[in-house]
Amino acid sequence: MKLSYEERDGTTVPRLTTEESQAALGPFAAMRDEHLKARKPALRASLLADGALTSHLAETERLAQEMADDLTARMAASQGVDEAMKSADPMGWAAKMGAIREEARSTAIRELVFA
């Protein structure tokens, strides 16, 4: 990691952020960052100092999204929420899929984001 400095009020201080952009990170990454700030500040500081915070957050985002998608598909299949149901009962399908997506998302948050 290349350390850079900036001037603040006549004092030179180290810049503790990396050049990587966190703007493209999604909601799971944002929750993970908040969790690290609140519950694991030493880990967050270590990741930040090593220049690995953004990649850690991006990996958490990717894994959580994959887990939520996989769980959604498996839960929908096990509950019989499929294209036939979508055609026969669109409102019922939408309600069940919403509940399944929320449960899958909650599981991903619990298992990966707040771990």
SVG drawing of the C-alpha trace seen along z (x, -y; Angstrom):
<svg xmlns="http://www.w3.org/2000/svg" viewBox="-55 -26 59 55">
<polyline fill="none" stroke="black" stroke-width="0.4" points="0.0,0.0 1.3,-3.4 0.9,-5.9 -0.1,-9.4 -0.4,-12.6 -2.6,-15.7 -2.5,-19.1 -5.1,-20.0 -5.0,-23.3 -1.3,-23.7 -0.5,-20.1 0.5,-17.2 -1.5,-14.1 -1.6,-10.6 -4.5,-9.8 -6.1,-6.7 -8.2,-5.8 -7.2,-3.8 -7.6,-4.9 -10.3,-2.3 -13.8,-3.6 -16.5,-2.3 -19.3,-4.0 -20.0,-0.9 -20.6,1.3 -24.1,2.5 -26.3,2.7 -24.7,5.9 -21.2,4.2 -22.6,1.0 -24.2,3.1 -20.9,5.0 -19.0,1.7 -21.4,0.3 -21.1,3.6 -17.3,3.4 -17.4,-0.2 -19.8,0.6 -18.7,4.1 -15.2,4.8 -13.3,1.5 -9.9,3.2 -10.6,5.5 -11.9,2.6 -8.8,0.5 -6.5,3.4 -8.3,3.9 -8.1,0.2 -4.4,-0.1 -3.7,2.9 -5.7,1.4 -8.0,4.4 -11.2,2.9 -12.8,2.2 -12.0,5.7 -13.3,7.2 -16.6,5.3 -16.8,6.2 -16.3,9.9 -18.9,9.7 -21.3,8.1 -20.7,10.8 -21.0,13.7 -24.1,12.4 -25.8,11.7 -25.0,15.2 -26.2,16.7 -29.5,14.8 -30.1,15.7 -29.3,19.4 -31.5,19.6 -34.3,17.8 -34.2,20.3 -34.0,23.4 -36.8,22.1 -39.1,21.3 -38.6,24.7 -39.2,26.5 -42.4,24.5 -43.7,25.0 -43.5,21.3 -42.8,21.7 -43.9,20.4 -47.1,22.4 -48.1,20.7 -47.1,17.4 -49.5,17.9 -52.4,19.3 -52.1,16.9 -49.9,13.9 -50.8,12.1 -50.2,15.2 -46.9,15.8 -45.8,12.3 -46.6,12.4 -44.8,15.8 -41.8,14.7 -41.5,11.5 -41.6,13.5 -39.0,16.0 -36.7,13.2 -36.9,11.4 -36.1,14.6 -33.2,15.4 -31.9,11.9 -32.2,12.0 -30.3,15.3 -27.5,13.9 -27.2,10.8 -27.2,13.0 -24.7,15.5 -22.3,13.3 -22.7,9.6 -23.0,9.8 -20.6,12.7"/>
</svg>
